[in-house]
Amino acid sequence: MAMTRILMVCLGNICRSPLAHGILESKLSDELFYVDSAGTSNYHIGEQPDRRSIAVARQHGIDISHQAGRQFNINDFDTFDIIYAMDQSNYNNIIKLARNQKDIVKVQKILDVDTNFANKDVPDPYYGDMGDFEHVYTLLDAVCQKIVKELTS
């Protein structure tokens, strides 16, 4: 069976996408799945995830401190099978780089996976407090559980 490659994308690749990356990676076999994350901006290239994302992940037994921010690029369409955007704005930024329909069909907003979410954007917790990061973790954990179910059934 071929390895399925999944990319999580937010704006800066320091808050939401590193959490989504760490959560999904912790739930899937690394022999069958490769998970990574990126940002649509170049604000935090090479940086560790936000200390609050690291802390909230650690509270749930997941270590994301080894991750380093990178910018989404056109080659990611070739490298990854599934690309999850954290919100509409980042979805739009990714789609603008798409070369064809084949690229576009790989991209979806992560909360679209779960019909129970009324708001389809994962809120950016950057300017918030730990409660905001915990809320984002809870959202992403729930949707990653659905993704795992879809990918492994």
C-alpha positions in Angstrom: 0.0 0.0 0.0 1.3 3.4 -1.0 2.0 6.0 1.7 -0.7 8.7 2.0 0.9 12.2 2.4 -1.2 14.8 4.3 -0.4 18.5 4.7 -1.9 20.9 7.2 -1.9 24.6 6.3 -2.6 27.8 8.2 -1.2 31.3 7.9 2.1 31.3 9.8 2.6 27.6 10.5 3.1 28.2 14.2 -0.3 27.8 15.9 -3.1 25.8 14.1 -1.3 23.8 11.5 1.5 22.5 13.8 -1.3 21.4 16.3 -3.2 19.7 13.5 0.0 18.1 12.2 0.9 16.7 15.7 -2.6 15.5 16.5 -3.1 13.7 13.2 0.4 12.3 13.2 -0.2 10.9 16.7 -3.3 9.0 15.6 -1.9 7.4 12.4 0.7 4.8 11.6 3.9 6.4 10.3 4.4 3.4 8.1 1.3 4.2 6.1 0.9 8.0 6.6 3.2 11.1 6.4 1.9 14.3 8.0 3.5 17.7 7.6 2.4 21.3 8.0 3.1 24.7 6.3 2.0 28.3 6.3 0.8 30.4 3.4 2.9 33.3 4.7 6.7 33.5 5.1 6.5 35.1 8.6 7.9 32.2 10.7 10.1 30.1 8.4 12.4 27.9 10.5 10.7 28.9 13.8 9.4 26.4 16.4 5.6 26.4 16.8 4.1 29.0 19.2 5.0 28.2 22.8 1.3 28.0 23.6 0.7 25.4 20.8 3.6 23.4 22.2 2.2 23.7 25.7 -1.4 22.6 24.8 -0.1 19.7 22.7 2.2 18.6 25.6 -0.8 18.7 28.0 -2.4 16.1 25.7 0.7 14.0 25.4 1.9 15.2 22.0 5.3 16.7 21.4 5.4 19.3 18.5 8.5 21.2 19.7 10.6 19.6 16.9 8.5 21.1 14.1 9.8 24.1 12.1 7.7 26.6 10.3 7.9 26.6 6.5 6.0 28.2 3.7 3.6 26.4 1.4 4.9 26.2 -2.1 3.7 24.9 -5.5 5.7 21.6 -5.2 3.5 20.7 -2.2 0.7 19.9 -4.8 3.0 17.1 -6.1 4.3 15.9 -2.7 0.9 15.7 -0.9 -2.2 13.7 -1.5 -4.5 15.7 0.8 -4.1 19.3 1.8 -6.1 20.7 4.7 -6.5 24.4 5.0 -7.4 25.7 8.5 -9.8 28.5 7.2 -11.3 30.1 4.1 -8.5 32.7 3.7 -5.7 30.1 3.6 -7.8 27.8 1.4 -8.1 30.7 -1.1 -4.4 31.4 -0.9 -3.6 27.8 -1.6 -6.1 27.6 -4.5 -4.5 30.7 -6.1 -1.3 28.7 -6.5 -3.0 25.7 -8.0 -1.9 24.9 -11.6 -4.9 22.7 -12.5 -8.0 20.8 -11.4 -5.8 18.0 -10.1 -4.2 20.4 -7.6 -7.5 21.9 -6.6 -9.2 18.6 -5.7 -6.5 17.9 -3.2 -7.4 20.9 -1.1 -10.2 21.2 1.4 -11.0 23.1 4.6 -10.3 20.8 7.5 -13.6 21.5 9.3 -15.5 20.5 6.2 -14.7 16.9 7.1 -17.1 17.1 10.0 -20.7 18.2 9.2 -21.3 18.9 12.9 -19.2 22.2 12.8 -21.4 25.2 11.9 -18.3 27.5 11.6 -16.0 26.0 9.0 -13.0 28.1 10.0 -10.5 27.0 12.7 -10.1 30.3 14.7 -6.6 31.7 14.8 -5.6 31.7 18.5 -2.5 33.7 18.1 -3.8 36.9 19.7 -5.8 35.0 22.3 -5.0 33.2 25.5 -4.4 29.5 26.5 -8.2 29.0 26.4 -8.2 29.8 22.7 -5.4 27.4 22.1 -7.2 24.7 24.1 -10.4 25.4 22.0 -8.4 25.0 18.8 -6.9 21.8 20.1 -10.3 20.4 20.9 -11.7 21.3 17.4 -8.7 19.8 15.7 -8.7 16.7 17.8 -12.3 16.0 17.0 -11.9 16.5 13.2 -8.6 14.5 13.1 -10.5 11.6 14.7 -13.0 11.8 11.8 -10.1 12.0 9.3 -8.5 8.9 10.8 -11.8 7.0 10.5 -12.1 8.0 6.8 -8.5 7.1 6.0 -8.4 3.8 7.8 -11.8 2.3 7.1 
